[in-house]
């Protein structure tokens, strides 16, 4: 009986051990497959975040270059306009002196005025705007103070009394400061 029991018990014990081994292997394989799935999920999430960042960086680059290109196009004519502004100033002075002069014919004044208006309208179409400084508060970001004089009235203290040279804006950016006399 003992021999039989031993024999019969041994196979049962042997049968139990492999079953335990199989269950351990199954648990390890489940843990391994879960860790593989988790690591794959983490890798996919990291890849997704990488591509989202890359897309965002590209989108920011595209917007910035578009904005820079637009600004460049708006101010591309800046140098040409700056060179033409003294001619505009001279034409304005000539028109003022022609109006007071008795030697000039009315037709000559009208012709010069027509040329001035056409040239000025072309510049305005390209974004040029004159500054209106006379009587406004002195603003160092728009005006260049040539000199200061005693204000004729107390309300003109700190304001522009006279405009020596007209200032201009090109697409709302100062391209020439107005040269002014400020009340002190």
Residue pairs with C-beta under 8 A, 6 or more apart in sequence:
74 127
74 170
74 171
75 170
75 171
75 173
77 126
77 127
77 170
78 170
78 175
81 123
81 126
81 128
81 168
81 170
81 175
82 175
82 176
84 119
84 123
85 168
85 176
87 119
88 116
88 119
88 120
88 123
89 165
89 166
91 112
91 115
91 116
91 119
92 116
92 166
94 112
95 109
95 112
95 113
95 116
98 104
98 108
98 109
98 112
99 109
126 170
127 170
127 171
128 168
128 169
128 170
128 175
129 168
129 169
129 170
129 172
130 166
130 167
130 168
130 169
131 142
131 166
131 167
131 168
131 169
131 178
133 142
133 143
133 160
133 163
133 166
133 167
133 178
133 180
134 160
134 162
134 163
135 156
135 159
135 160
136 159
136 160
137 158
137 159
137 160
138 145
138 158
138 159
138 160
138 180
138 182
141 174
142 167
142 174
142 177
142 178
143 160
143 167
143 177
143 178
143 179
143 180
143 182
144 167
144 177
144 178
144 179
144 180
145 180
145 181
145 182
146 164
146 179
146 180
146 181
147 181
147 182
148 181
148 182
148 183
148 184
149 161
149 181
149 182
149 183
149 184
150 183
150 184
151 157
151 159
151 161
151 183
151 184
152 161
152 183
156 183
157 183
157 184
158 182
158 183
159 182
159 183
160 178
160 180
160 181
160 182
160 183
161 180
161 181
161 182
161 183
162 180
162 181
163 178
163 179
163 180
163 181
164 179
164 180
164 181
165 176
165 178
165 179
166 176
166 178
167 174
167 176
167 177
167 178
167 179
168 174
168 175
168 176
169 175
